[in-house]
Amino acid sequence: MESKTNQPTKCNDCMVCLCPMNELDHTVITNCRHIFHTECISTWYDSTKQTNKFNCPACRQSLFSTPKTINETPVSNNTICTYFNGNIMEGERNNGEFTGPCKKTYADGDNMFHAGDVLEGEFKNDEFIGPCKQTYEDGNVLEGEYKNDEFIGPCKLTYEDDGTVLEGEKKNGVFTGPCKLTYADDGTVLEGERKNGDWNGLCKYTFINENPIPKSYKYEETILEGEMKNGEWNGQFKRTKQTVGIYREVYEGEKKNGEWIGQIKWTYVHERLKINKVADCEVKKGFMKFKYKYHNGTPVFQYDKKCNLIKKFDSIKSCAKSLKTGRHQITNRLKNIKCCDTARYPANYYLNQHVFTTTII
């Protein structure tokens, strides 16, 4: 009874009921190419539900991927076919075989698919091949090349909840190698190496913030660069926050489990005001403690917003005395921090409208 070719075996009797079959009988061709009465193979299926071992009566191969019903003849060209495992195939058929654009809905999950997943694409020689689209039960969509029952090569995964898109090479069912994740809501982009289903290796994260800056300026963006391990920043790390053409603030150091550790280098550059500051800081208990080289004898230069020199002071102390404010207020302005209300020195609007530096602009 076993078929050595791809043609259905020829037998005058049904292997289940042992009764003769004729052309008017409703029959089913199994995936192992044996023919049975539709009613008989359905009865056989019902008798195996408790053991969950639905095998061919002739060769003992699994029959879960066998069509459950084929109307009237084995060469039916019905566009919808339901299988014993509950999967449903829709598409054009020729001589009983699906061919061309088809759609398969999975009712029973396996290694590659979950119940409710839908696979669409070209069906040829009893398999999907070429450009295909898989729609997951949760609405996520995977598009790419399909071969040997899996997606392989360049693929694109679109998440249904927010439109986020993951692009890259897929291998053995997971995205591997250089990949790119683009968030639809704000245009944030994460680029880098993926391995074992997560971000591992050199990565770059670019966040664009359109809200807090004047319309005359370009968008403010934050760039994170460094090593990632299992989706977290680990190793050498660099964080750049900038408004193109205006200012740039850079933190460079090391991260572990997503947190800063050890010594960090801070650089601040204001292109319009010609300010360039560098400072070291140390992370303790999650907080950064800056090590500024300011002291009471540090000379101070006062500029207006147009970079015009107003006055030079020999020290922070003399600057504070001349402007009738506290020395800590002048130190804060050197750090580009606005003056705030204190018990002794109220916030000074005049100071906040000027630029203070320790170097000539």
C-alpha positions in Angstrom: 0.0 0.0 0.0 2.9 2.5 0.5 3.5 4.9 -2.3 7.0 5.0 -3.7 6.2 8.0 -6.0 4.2 11.1 -5.5 1.1 9.5 -7.0 -1.8 8.2 -4.9 -1.7 4.4 -4.3 -4.3 2.4 -6.2 -6.4 0.0 -4.3 -10.0 -1.1 -4.8 -10.7 -1.4 -1.1 -10.7 1.2 1.7 -8.1 0.2 4.3 -10.4 1.1 7.2 -13.8 -0.5 6.2 -12.3 -2.9 3.7 -15.2 -2.0 1.3 -14.7 -1.2 -2.4 -14.3 2.4 -3.5 -15.8 3.9 -6.6 -15.6 7.3 -8.4 -18.9 8.4 -6.8 -17.6 7.9 -3.2 -16.5 10.8 -1.1 -12.7 10.1 -0.6 -9.7 11.7 1.0 -6.1 11.6 -0.2 -3.8 11.6 2.9 -0.5 13.5 3.0 1.3 10.2 2.6 -0.7 9.7 -0.7 -3.1 6.9 0.4 -6.9 7.1 -0.4 -9.7 6.4 2.1 -13.4 7.0 2.4 -14.0 10.4 3.9 -16.4 8.9 6.5 -14.0 6.1 7.3 -10.9 8.3 7.9 -13.0 10.7 10.0 -14.1 7.7 12.2 -10.5 6.6 12.4 -9.6 10.2 13.6 -12.3 10.2 16.2 -11.0 6.9 17.6 -7.5 8.3 18.1 -8.4 11.5 19.9 -7.6 10.1 23.3 -4.1 9.0 22.4 -3.4 12.1 20.1 -1.7 9.7 17.6 -3.6 10.1 14.4 -1.5 7.9 12.0 -2.2 6.4 8.6 -3.8 2.9 8.8 -1.6 1.9 5.9 1.9 3.3 6.7 1.6 4.8 10.2 2.6 8.4 9.1 1.0 11.3 11.0 -2.2 12.5 9.3 -2.8 15.8 11.1 -1.9 17.7 7.9 -4.4 15.7 5.9 -7.4 17.5 4.5 -10.4 16.7 6.6 -13.0 17.0 3.8 -12.7 17.0 0.0 -16.1 17.2 -1.7 -17.0 14.3 -3.9 -13.7 13.5 -5.7 -9.9 13.5 -4.8 -9.3 16.1 -7.5 -11.7 18.7 -6.0 -10.8 22.3 -6.8 -12.6 23.8 -3.8 -10.8 27.0 -2.8 -11.1 26.2 1.0 -9.7 23.1 2.6 -9.8 22.2 6.3 -7.2 19.8 7.8 -7.6 17.4 10.6 -5.3 19.5 12.9 -7.8 22.4 12.3 -5.6 24.4 9.9 -7.4 26.0 7.0 -6.0 26.6 3.5 -7.5 29.0 1.1 -6.5 29.7 -2.5 -6.6 28.4 -6.1 -6.3 24.7 -6.8 -5.4 22.7 -9.8 -6.2 18.9 -9.9 -6.7 19.0 -6.2 -3.4 20.7 -5.4 -3.1 24.2 -4.1 -0.9 26.5 -6.3 -0.3 30.2 -6.6 -1.4 32.8 -4.1 -2.7 31.0 -0.9 -3.5 31.7 2.7 -3.1 29.3 5.6 -4.7 29.8 9.0 -3.2 27.8 11.8 -5.5 26.4 14.5 -2.8 24.3 16.2 0.6 25.8 17.2 4.0 24.4 16.5 7.7 25.6 16.7 7.1 28.3 14.0 3.5 29.2 14.3 0.9 29.8 17.1 -2.9 29.1 17.0 -4.5 32.0 15.1 -1.4 32.9 13.0 -2.0 33.4 9.2 0.6 32.8 6.5 0.1 34.3 3.0 2.2 33.9 -0.1 3.0 31.8 -3.2 2.3 28.0 -2.7 4.1 25.6 -5.0 5.0 21.9 -4.8 3.1 21.5 -1.6 5.0 24.4 0.3 5.1 28.2 0.6 8.0 29.7 -1.1 9.3 33.2 -2.0 7.9 36.5 -0.6 5.4 35.8 2.2 3.6 37.5 5.0 2.8 36.1 8.4 0.2 37.8 10.6 0.4 36.8 14.2 -2.6 36.3 16.4 -1.7 39.5 18.3 -1.7 41.5 15.0 2.1 41.7 14.5 3.1 41.2 10.8 6.3 39.5 9.6 7.3 39.9 5.9 10.2 38.4 4.0 11.5 35.4 2.1 10.1 32.0 3.0 11.9 28.8 2.2 12.0 25.3 3.7 9.1 26.1 6.1 10.8 29.2 7.7 11.5 32.9 7.0 15.1 33.4 6.1 17.2 36.4 4.9 16.0 40.1 4.9 12.8 40.4 6.9 10.6 43.1 8.4 8.5 42.8 11.5 5.8 45.4 12.2 4.3 45.6 15.7 0.5 46.1 15.6 0.2 48.1 18.9 2.4 51.1 18.0 3.7 50.5 14.4 7.3 49.9 15.6 9.3 48.2 12.8 12.2 45.7 13.2 14.3 45.1 10.1 17.2 42.7 9.5 18.4 39.2 8.6 16.4 36.3 10.0 18.0 32.9 10.6 16.8 29.8 12.5 13.6 31.7 13.4 15.3 34.8 15.0 16.7 38.1 13.8 20.5 37.8 13.7 23.3 40.2 12.8 22.9 43.9 11.9 19.3 45.1 12.6 17.4 48.3 12.9 14.4 49.1 15.2 12.3 52.2 14.3 9.7 53.4 16.7 6.7 54.9 14.8 5.5 57.3 17.5 8.6 59.5 17.7 11.0 58.3 15.1 13.5 56.9 17.6 16.0 54.4 16.0 18.0 51.6 17.6 20.7 50.1 15.3 23.2 47.3 16.1 23.9 43.6 16.4 21.3 41.1 17.4 22.1 37.6 18.7 20.0 34.9 20.4 16.9 37.0 20.0 18.2 40.1 21.7 20.6 43.1 21.2 24.2 42.0 21.7 27.3 44.0 20.6 27.9 47.5 19.3 24.6 49.5 19.2 23.5 53.1 18.5 20.2 54.6 19.8 19.0 57.9 18.4 16.1 59.7 20.0 14.6 62.8 18.4 12.6 65.2 20.6 10.4 67.7 18.7 8.8 69.5 21.7 11.0 71.5 24.1 13.0 73.8 21.8 12.1 76.9 19.7 10.7 76.4 16.2 13.7 78.3 14.8 16.0 75.5 16.0 16.4 72.0 14.5 15.1 69.1 16.5 16.9 68.2 19.7 18.3 64.6 19.6 19.9 62.2 22.0 22.4 59.6 20.8 23.4 56.6 22.9 26.4 54.5 21.6 28.1 51.5 23.1 28.1 47.8 23.9 24.8 46.0 24.6 24.4 42.6 26.2 21.0 40.9 26.4 19.3 44.2 25.7 21.2 46.3 28.3 24.1 48.7 28.0 27.3 47.0 29.3 30.9 48.3 28.8 32.1 51.5 27.2 29.3 54.0 26.6 28.7 57.5 25.2 25.7 59.7 25.5 25.4 62.8 23.3 22.6 65.3 23.7 22.6 68.0 21.0 20.6 70.6 19.1 22.3 70.8 15.7 24.1 74.1 15.2 23.6 75.2 18.8 25.0 73.1 21.6 26.3 69.6 22.4 26.6 67.8 25.7 28.6 64.5 25.9 29.0 62.0 28.7 31.6 59.2 28.2 32.3 56.4 30.5 31.3 52.8 31.4 28.0 51.2 32.1 27.1 48.0 33.8 23.6 46.5 33.8 22.3 49.7 32.3 23.8 52.0 35.0 26.8 54.3 35.0 29.8 53.2 37.0 33.2 54.7 37.8 34.7 57.8 36.3 32.8 59.8 33.6 34.0 62.5 31.3 31.6 65.4 30.6 32.0 67.8 27.7 29.8 70.8 26.9 30.1 72.8 23.7 28.0 75.9 22.8 28.8 76.8 19.2 27.1 80.1 19.1 28.5 81.4 22.4 31.9 79.7 21.7 31.8 77.9 25.1 33.8 74.7 25.5 33.8 73.0 29.0 35.3 69.7 30.1 34.8 68.2 33.5 35.3 64.8 35.3 32.7 63.3 37.5 32.4 60.2 39.6 29.3 58.0 40.0 28.4 57.1 43.6 25.2 55.4 44.6 23.7 56.3 41.3 24.5 60.0 41.4 27.1 61.9 39.4 29.5 64.1 41.4 31.2 66.7 39.2 34.8 67.7 39.8 34.9 71.3 38.6 38.2 73.2 38.7 36.6 76.4 40.0 37.9 78.3 43.0 37.5 81.7 44.5 40.6 83.0 42.6 39.4 81.8 39.2 39.1 84.8 36.7 35.6 85.3 35.3 34.5 86.8 32.0 31.0 88.2 31.6 29.3 88.3 28.2 25.9 89.2 26.8 23.8 86.9 24.6 25.5 88.3 21.5 29.0 87.3 22.8 30.0 90.8 23.5 32.4 91.1 26.5 30.9 93.3 29.3 33.5 92.9 32.0 36.5 90.9 33.2 36.8 90.0 36.9 40.0 88.8 38.6 38.2 86.2 40.6 34.8 84.6 41.4 34.9 86.5 44.7 35.3 89.9 43.1 32.7 89.1 40.5 30.1 88.1 43.2 30.9 91.2 45.2 30.6 93.5 42.2 27.2 92.0 41.1 26.0 91.8 44.7 25.3 88.1 44.7 26.7 85.0 46.2 29.8 83.2 45.0 27.9 80.0 44.5 25.5 81.8 42.1 28.5 82.8 40.0 29.8 79.2 40.1 26.4 78.0 39.0 26.4 80.4 36.0 29.9 79.0 35.1 28.3 75.6 35.0 25.5 77.1 32.9 23.0 76.7 35.7 20.4 79.4 36.2 20.4 81.4 39.5 17.7 80.2 41.9 16.1 81.7 45.0 18.0 81.2 48.3 17.5 82.5 51.8 20.2 85.1 51.4 20.3 85.7 47.6 17.0 85.9 45.6 17.1 84.7 42.0 18.8 87.3 39.9 17.2 87.8 36.5 20.1 90.0 35.4 22.6 87.2 36.0 20.5 84.7 34.0 20.6 87.0 31.0 24.4 86.8 30.8 27.1 84.2 30.0 29.9 83.7 32.4 33.1 81.8 31.4 36.6 81.2 32.7 38.1 81.7 29.2 37.9 84.4 26.6 35.3 83.8 23.9 
